[in-house]
Structure formats: C-alpha cells, structure tokens
Amino acid sequence: MIPGAFAYHRPASVQDAIGLLAQFGDDGRALAGGHSLIPMMKLRLATPANLVDLAGIAELKGIRADGGDIVIGAMTTQHELIGSDLLGSKIPLLRETSLVIADPQVRYLGTLGGNVANGDPGNDMPAVMMCLGATYQLAGKGGERRVAAREFYQGAYFTSLEPGEILTAVRIPAPPAGHGYAYEKLKRKVGDFATAAAAVVLTVSGGKVATCSIGLTNVAETPLWAEEAAKILTGSSLDTATVKAAVAAAEAITAPATDARGPARYRTKMAGVMLERALARAKSRAA
Ligand SMILES: Cc1cc2nc3c(=O)[nH]c(=O)nc-3n(C[C@H](O)[C@H](O)[C@H](O)COP(=O)(O)OP(=O)(O)OC[C@H]3O[C@@H](n4cnc5c(N)ncnc54)[C@H](O)[C@@H]3O)c2cc1C
C-alpha cells in the first residue's frame, strides 16, 4: 500500500506541463485529482518516476459557454460540476451523473479530465460524453488537436492520447432547451463503480422522439455509444415494442467481463434495464 519513489513537479502552465512530460517520456505521468492514479500507484500497478501535477495550472479550470458549446476545463472537479448553475440549466445530465460518482470526498478532488482521460471502462463520464457528442481538446509537443469522445476510447486504459499529451478541456454542444435526459446506474452500494449504467439524451416533438443518443458504462472494455438502439427509437413514441427492440440492440453491443459485479449475461441484462429506465425518465423530463 506504499507507492514507489517518485519526484513531484508542479508546473504553472500547460506549456510547462507538456515540456516536463516530453522530457520524462515513459517515466512521467500527469496527476489530476489522484483518485484513480494514486490507488494504482499504491498497488504498484503504476510506478511513474515523475508526477506532473496539473493542479497549479489556472487555465485548466472553469466552466464557460462558448457559442452553443459548453467548455469545461480538465481540472474542474466533479464537485464543481454539481454546483455549476450554467451546467444545471444547460446540461443537467452532468450534475445527475456526478452525483452518482463515488462519494463527496472523491468528488472534491476527482476531476472531469482525469475521469475521461483515465480509460477505465468503470468511469461514468466517458459514456455520458459519448452520449452528448462531446469533443476532447488535447495539447502536446506537436500542438493542439480535438478528438471526439466517440472515437477516443480504444480499449481498457487505452485511449487516443499520445505519449506526453494532456487533455486540456471537454467541449460539449449544449442539447436543445426542453431536452429529456437521464443517467441510470446500477451499483452494489453507494460509492461503487457501475455494474451497468445508461445515459440518454432525447428530444420529443409531437409525441415522437425527434433525436436520441445513448451511452453505456462498464459493459465492455470501452464505454459504448449505442447508435443503432437510438436509431430504432427515433420517430417512435417510445412504445413498448420499440423500446424492447432498442434495448435488444443495445444489449447486443455489450461484452462485459464476468467479475465481482456479476456474470457477463447478468451485466448485459442490467444494461438493458438501465436503458429502459433512463428512456422512461428522459421522456418524462422532455418538454
Ligand atoms: C473509492 C472510489 C470510488 C470511485 N468511484 C467512482 C465511480 O463510481 N465512478 C467513476 O467514474 N469514478 C469513480 N472513482 C474514480 C474517480 O472518479 C477519479 O477521480 C477519476 O477516475 C480520475 O480523476 P482524477 O482527477 O482523480 O485523475 P487521476 O487519478 O489524477 O488520473 C487518472 C489518470 O488520468 C490521467 N490524467 C488525469 N488528468 C489528465 C489530463 N488532464 N490529461 C491527460 N491525462 C490525465 C493520469 O495520468 C492518470 O493516468 C472512484 C475513486 C475512488 C477512490
């Protein structure tokens, strides 16, 4: 339970952080809230010789509107997401999701950037970002680039981040006013990672689903965007037969591990149950 020796660095700018990470190569690692990385270090599953703490970089913090987008700095904590009036009015799904991540102690330090960059399929925010059509802003020695959340995740703990690159912000197109949303998460106890979870954002017009997007958490090596299931629902009134077909389509793309949270088939079925509940709640909230 004691990490290996490491040197601690606290740059004050993104450029300095990138410079340090480039200098250290495989021996350096970005540190955000530390609530995934430090436990890994204590188990010696991660043994970075240099930690580059992003906490002193003011430009990585904050939540702002930019045209029709909301831009959230990577070092914004999960606690700050919950307290943001801007997010509460524009993207309440983020508040709902943050509230089921871990517990208040973790959320005071755990950051949005760390949650989405970590690559753990158990993290809740990645599937929500896929559902919302978010884009990740990345910066490295080679300059800045943007990658869609839907293309970022390649395997467990394997993302599109290049060595030495950091995620600086998450850019989310604000869903239209009156959209319905829900994040339904099954967990064994308060503070646990999901056995399965589903995020839904939809709009309704004339009693029919006009647009729909679905993300699934912890039922594959990566978070999942359930595109086919959403297509099935679009144009429907969310009648029982259509919801059943969409749930089957969503379950079909899952490939969960059998682990302490249950056998694979159970977790697939729970993804379906979470999706059904999320659809019902999202519909009830849609104007
Ligand atoms: C008891 C407990 C329960 C938890 N339950 C949940 C849960 O239910 N749901 C959930 O989603 N999470 C859960 N977590 C994880 C928590 O949300 C973490 O805070 C989060 O996964 C990582 O964010 P962090 O800021 O702590 O990142 P860190 O732990 O500092 O970093 C995590 C990884 O991301 C990299 N990284 C961090 N920031 C950046 C960046 N800006 N650019 C590039 N790479 C970066 C680091 O190098 C590291 O590899 C739990 C944690 C604990 C301790």
The ligand as an SDF file (V2000), in Angstrom:
LIG
                    3D

 53 58  0  0  0  0  0  0  0  0999 V2000
  -13.4360    4.9580   -3.6300 C   0  0  0  0  0  0  0  0  0  0  0  0
  -13.5140    5.4290   -5.0470 C   0  0  0  0  0  0  0  0  0  0  0  0
  -14.6950    5.2610   -5.7400 C   0  0  0  0  0  0  0  0  0  0  0  0
  -14.7960    5.7040   -7.0580 C   0  0  0  0  0  0  0  0  0  0  0  0
  -15.9780    5.5350   -7.7330 N   0  0  0  0  0  0  0  0  0  0  0  0
  -16.1040    6.0030   -8.9870 C   0  0  0  0  0  0  0  0  0  0  0  0
  -17.3190    5.8840   -9.6960 C   0  0  0  0  0  0  0  0  0  0  0  0
  -18.3250    5.3570   -9.1990 O   0  0  0  0  0  0  0  0  0  0  0  0
  -17.3670    6.3710  -10.9550 N   0  0  0  0  0  0  0  0  0  0  0  0
  -16.3070    6.9760  -11.5610 C   0  0  0  0  0  0  0  0  0  0  0  0
  -16.4280    7.4160  -12.6980 O   0  0  0  0  0  0  0  0  0  0  0  0
  -15.1330    7.1060  -10.9040 N   0  0  0  0  0  0  0  0  0  0  0  0
  -15.0110    6.6420   -9.6570 C   0  0  0  0  0  0  0  0  0  0  0  0
  -13.8150    6.7940   -8.9920 N   0  0  0  0  0  0  0  0  0  0  0  0
  -12.6840    7.3980   -9.7130 C   0  0  0  0  0  0  0  0  0  0  0  0
  -12.7040    8.9220   -9.5540 C   0  0  0  0  0  0  0  0  0  0  0  0
  -13.8150    9.4930  -10.2350 O   0  0  0  0  0  0  0  0  0  0  0  0
  -11.4110    9.5330  -10.1170 C   0  0  0  0  0  0  0  0  0  0  0  0
  -11.3360   10.8170   -9.5770 O   0  0  0  0  0  0  0  0  0  0  0  0
  -11.3030    9.6240  -11.6240 C   0  0  0  0  0  0  0  0  0  0  0  0
  -11.4100    8.3660  -12.2330 O   0  0  0  0  0  0  0  0  0  0  0  0
   -9.9320   10.1400  -12.0720 C   0  0  0  0  0  0  0  0  0  0  0  0
   -9.8800   11.5140  -11.9250 O   0  0  0  0  0  0  0  0  0  0  0  0
   -8.6720   12.1710  -11.1530 P   0  0  0  0  0  0  0  0  0  0  0  0
   -8.8170   13.6250  -11.3430 O   0  0  0  0  0  0  0  0  0  0  0  0
   -8.6650   11.6640   -9.7630 O   0  0  0  0  0  0  0  0  0  0  0  0
   -7.4300   11.6450  -12.0030 O   0  0  0  0  0  0  0  0  0  0  0  0
   -6.0510   10.9690  -11.5840 P   0  0  0  0  0  0  0  0  0  0  0  0
   -6.2910    9.8190  -10.6970 O   0  0  0  0  0  0  0  0  0  0  0  0
   -5.0920   12.0000  -11.1260 O   0  0  0  0  0  0  0  0  0  0  0  0
   -5.5680   10.4460  -13.0290 O   0  0  0  0  0  0  0  0  0  0  0  0
   -6.1640    9.3200  -13.6340 C   0  0  0  0  0  0  0  0  0  0  0  0
   -5.4330    9.0160  -14.9510 C   0  0  0  0  0  0  0  0  0  0  0  0
   -5.7230   10.0070  -15.9140 O   0  0  0  0  0  0  0  0  0  0  0  0
   -4.5330   10.7020  -16.3100 C   0  0  0  0  0  0  0  0  0  0  0  0
   -4.9070   12.1170  -16.3850 N   0  0  0  0  0  0  0  0  0  0  0  0
   -5.5340   12.8390  -15.4370 C   0  0  0  0  0  0  0  0  0  0  0  0
   -5.8080   14.0720  -15.8950 N   0  0  0  0  0  0  0  0  0  0  0  0
   -5.3250   14.1230  -17.1490 C   0  0  0  0  0  0  0  0  0  0  0  0
   -5.3100   15.1260  -18.1440 C   0  0  0  0  0  0  0  0  0  0  0  0
   -5.8580   16.3330  -17.9560 N   0  0  0  0  0  0  0  0  0  0  0  0
   -4.7240   14.8430  -19.3340 N   0  0  0  0  0  0  0  0  0  0  0  0
   -4.1830   13.6240  -19.5640 C   0  0  0  0  0  0  0  0  0  0  0  0
   -4.1780   12.6270  -18.6620 N   0  0  0  0  0  0  0  0  0  0  0  0
   -4.7420   12.8820  -17.4620 C   0  0  0  0  0  0  0  0  0  0  0  0
   -3.4940   10.4130  -15.2310 C   0  0  0  0  0  0  0  0  0  0  0  0
   -2.1710   10.4480  -15.7520 O   0  0  0  0  0  0  0  0  0  0  0  0
   -3.9130    9.0040  -14.8220 C   0  0  0  0  0  0  0  0  0  0  0  0
   -3.3930    8.0640  -15.7350 O   0  0  0  0  0  0  0  0  0  0  0  0
  -13.6800    6.3470   -7.6880 C   0  0  0  0  0  0  0  0  0  0  0  0
  -12.4940    6.5250   -6.9740 C   0  0  0  0  0  0  0  0  0  0  0  0
  -12.3960    6.0760   -5.6550 C   0  0  0  0  0  0  0  0  0  0  0  0
  -11.1190    6.2910   -4.9380 C   0  0  0  0  0  0  0  0  0  0  0  0
  1  2  1  0
  2  3  1  0
  2 52  2  0
  3  4  2  0
  4  5  1  0
  4 50  1  0
  5  6  2  0
  6  7  1  0
  6 13  1  0
  7  8  2  0
  7  9  1  0
  9 10  1  0
 10 11  2  0
 10 12  1  0
 12 13  2  0
 13 14  1  0
 14 15  1  0
 14 50  1  0
 15 16  1  0
 16 17  1  0
 16 18  1  0
 18 19  1  0
 18 20  1  0
 20 21  1  0
 20 22  1  0
 22 23  1  0
 23 24  1  0
 24 25  2  0
 24 26  1  0
 24 27  1  0
 27 28  1  0
 28 29  2  0
 28 30  1  0
 28 31  1  0
 31 32  1  0
 32 33  1  0
 33 34  1  0
 33 48  1  0
 34 35  1  0
 35 36  1  0
 35 46  1  0
 36 37  1  0
 36 45  1  0
 37 38  2  0
 38 39  1  0
 39 40  1  0
 39 45  2  0
 40 41  1  0
 40 42  2  0
 42 43  1  0
 43 44  2  0
 44 45  1  0
 46 47  1  0
 46 48  1  0
 48 49  1  0
 50 51  2  0
 51 52  1  0
 52 53  1  0
M  END
$$$$
